[in-house]
Amino acid sequence: MARVEPEIDIAPFIDHALLNPTATPEQVQQWCEEAERYHFAAVCVYPTHVRLAAELLQNKAPKVCTVIGFPSGATTSAVKLYEAQEAVENGCTELDVVINLGWLKSGKTEAVHREIAEICEETGQAVKVILETALLTDAEKRLSAEVCMDAGAAYLKTSTGWYTGATVADVRLLKEITKGSVGIKASGGIRTLEQAVDLIIAGATRLGTSRGVDLLRQRDNLEEETEE
């Protein structure tokens, strides 16, 4: 049975993600209702669903988040900027932006910095930069984190979830690098309560997962077993 940390309420950490390409408006409505009911931090949807999510969550606590340049990060800077600006116009307040990994790996850090800085400056919203840590060396993780923090990122996010997901080791490394100056979003493959708690203890300030409701059920079931 998973170890439990009863003092940790995981709900406020959760970005309730609906990033299945087949997602329907009905599912968006369900995700928004669940985010409000369970007091999640945000709902994360594709850009085509931002306007609907913003309408459903108007004057409600959960934020509306979307993904930019997702999942490869290889679209042009102009396209990413337009995508981000349109999302904000449609009601989005948080942007999960995938960096250009090819630029990073070929030493074009100025281009990476310029792209992220422009999105931060032009939108004025919280930008969570997706580093895709599974594809980076530790040196590249450090470099990308430093570049993106300097560019104005509000959070560093581990993964898109299209490769391997968040690890405790990567979250610890990002915590060491950031020293609390920006948030850390762990994302991808978070399926158990124990994983979620371990990532929070390691330093995650947000958890990107489509399984938020299931994680809370696991917590409730564990609490019931503890009481018996």
C-alpha positions in Angstrom: 0.0 0.0 0.0 1.3 3.5 -0.8 2.8 5.6 1.9 0.6 8.5 2.7 1.4 12.0 3.8 -1.9 13.1 5.3 -0.7 16.7 5.7 -0.4 17.1 1.9 -3.5 18.0 0.1 -2.7 17.3 -3.5 -5.8 18.8 -5.1 -4.5 22.4 -5.2 -1.4 21.2 -7.1 -3.3 19.6 -9.9 -3.5 20.9 -13.5 -6.4 18.8 -14.7 -5.2 17.8 -18.1 -7.4 16.9 -21.1 -4.9 16.5 -23.9 -6.4 13.6 -25.8 -6.7 14.6 -29.4 -10.2 13.1 -29.5 -11.4 15.2 -26.6 -15.0 16.5 -27.0 -16.8 19.6 -25.7 -18.7 17.3 -23.3 -15.4 16.1 -21.8 -14.2 19.7 -21.5 -17.3 20.5 -19.6 -16.7 17.4 -17.3 -13.1 18.4 -16.7 -14.1 22.0 -15.8 -16.8 20.8 -13.4 -14.4 18.4 -11.8 -11.7 21.1 -11.4 -14.2 23.4 -9.6 -15.6 20.6 -7.5 -12.2 19.3 -6.3 -10.5 22.6 -6.1 -7.8 21.9 -8.7 -5.4 24.6 -9.7 -6.3 24.6 -13.4 -7.7 22.8 -16.4 -5.3 22.2 -19.2 -6.9 21.8 -22.7 -5.9 22.1 -26.3 -6.2 25.6 -27.9 -9.4 24.7 -29.7 -11.1 24.2 -26.3 -9.8 27.3 -24.5 -12.8 29.5 -25.3 -15.3 26.9 -24.0 -13.2 26.3 -20.8 -12.9 30.0 -20.2 -16.7 30.4 -20.4 -17.3 27.4 -18.1 -14.8 28.6 -15.5 -15.6 32.3 -15.7 -15.5 33.8 -12.1 -14.4 30.4 -10.8 -11.2 29.5 -9.0 -9.5 27.1 -11.5 -7.3 28.7 -14.1 -7.5 28.0 -17.8 -4.3 26.6 -19.3 -3.4 25.5 -22.8 -0.4 24.1 -24.6 1.7 26.0 -27.2 3.9 24.3 -29.8 2.7 21.0 -28.5 4.1 18.4 -28.4 7.3 18.8 -30.5 8.2 22.5 -29.8 9.4 22.6 -33.4 6.9 25.1 -34.9 8.3 28.6 -35.7 8.5 31.3 -33.1 6.0 33.4 -35.0 3.5 30.5 -35.0 4.0 29.9 -31.3 3.6 33.6 -30.5 0.3 33.8 -32.5 -0.9 30.6 -30.9 -0.2 32.0 -27.5 -1.8 35.4 -28.2 -4.9 33.8 -29.6 -5.2 31.6 -26.6 -5.0 34.6 -24.3 -7.6 36.4 -26.3 -9.9 33.4 -25.9 -9.5 33.5 -22.1 -6.4 31.5 -21.3 -4.3 32.7 -18.3 -1.6 30.0 -18.3 0.5 28.8 -21.2 2.5 25.6 -21.3 5.1 26.2 -24.0 7.4 23.5 -25.5 10.9 24.8 -26.1 12.7 24.1 -29.4 14.8 21.2 -28.4 16.7 21.2 -31.7 17.9 24.7 -31.0 18.9 23.9 -27.5 20.9 20.8 -28.5 22.7 22.7 -31.3 23.7 25.6 -29.0 21.2 28.2 -30.2 20.3 29.3 -26.7 19.8 32.9 -27.8 17.0 31.8 -30.1 15.4 29.7 -27.3 15.6 32.7 -25.0 14.2 35.1 -27.5 11.3 32.9 -28.3 10.2 32.4 -24.7 10.9 36.0 -23.7 8.7 37.2 -26.5 5.8 35.0 -25.5 6.2 36.1 -21.8 6.3 39.8 -22.7 3.6 39.9 -25.4 1.0 37.8 -23.5 1.6 38.9 -19.9 0.4 35.5 -18.7 2.1 32.8 -16.7 4.3 30.8 -19.0 5.2 27.2 -18.0 8.1 26.1 -20.2 8.1 22.4 -21.1 11.7 21.2 -21.1 11.0 17.6 -22.1 13.6 16.4 -19.6 13.6 12.8 -20.8 15.3 13.9 -24.0 18.0 16.1 -22.2 21.2 15.4 -20.5 21.6 16.8 -17.0 23.8 19.6 -18.4 21.1 20.4 -21.0 18.5 20.4 -18.2 20.5 23.0 -16.3 21.2 25.1 -19.4 17.5 25.1 -20.6 16.3 25.9 -17.1 18.6 28.9 -16.7 17.8 30.2 -20.2 14.1 29.9 -19.6 14.1 31.5 -16.2 16.1 34.4 -17.5 13.5 34.8 -20.3 10.7 35.2 -17.8 9.2 31.8 -17.3 6.9 31.4 -14.3 7.3 27.7 -14.2 9.6 25.0 -15.5 7.7 21.9 -16.6 9.3 18.5 -16.9 7.5 16.8 -19.8 4.8 16.8 -22.4 3.9 13.2 -21.5 4.5 12.0 -25.0 7.8 10.5 -23.9 8.6 9.3 -20.4 7.1 11.4 -17.7 8.2 13.2 -14.6 10.7 11.8 -12.3 11.6 12.6 -8.7 15.3 13.0 -9.8 14.4 15.7 -12.4 12.1 17.6 -10.0 14.9 17.6 -7.4 17.4 18.8 -10.0 15.0 21.6 -11.1 14.4 22.6 -7.5 18.2 22.8 -6.9 18.6 25.0 -10.0 15.6 27.3 -9.4 16.1 27.7 -5.7 12.4 28.6 -5.4 12.6 31.5 -7.9 10.0 29.9 -10.2 7.4 27.1 -10.0 8.1 23.5 -11.0 5.4 21.5 -12.8 5.8 17.7 -12.9 3.9 16.1 -15.7 3.5 12.8 -17.5 2.8 9.4 -16.1 1.5 10.4 -12.7 -0.8 7.5 -12.0 -0.6 6.9 -8.2 -1.0 8.9 -5.1 2.4 7.8 -4.0 4.0 9.3 -7.2 2.1 12.5 -6.7 3.2 12.9 -3.1 6.8 12.0 -3.9 6.9 14.6 -6.6 5.5 17.3 -4.3 8.0 16.5 -1.6 10.8 16.7 -4.2 9.7 20.2 -5.1 6.9 20.2 -7.6 4.4 23.1 -7.2 2.1 21.8 -9.9 1.2 18.3 -11.1 0.0 17.9 -14.7 -2.2 14.8 -15.0 -5.4 13.6 -16.5 -5.9 11.3 -13.4 -6.5 13.9 -10.8 -9.9 12.6 -9.8 -8.5 9.1 -9.5 -5.6 10.3 -7.4 -8.1 11.8 -4.9 -10.1 8.6 -4.9 -6.9 6.7 -4.0 -6.3 9.2 -1.2 -9.9 8.7 0.1 -9.6 4.9 -0.1 -6.3 5.0 1.8 -7.8 7.2 4.5 -10.7 4.9 4.9 -8.4 1.9 5.3 -6.3 3.8 7.8 -9.4 4.5 9.9 -10.5 0.8 10.0 
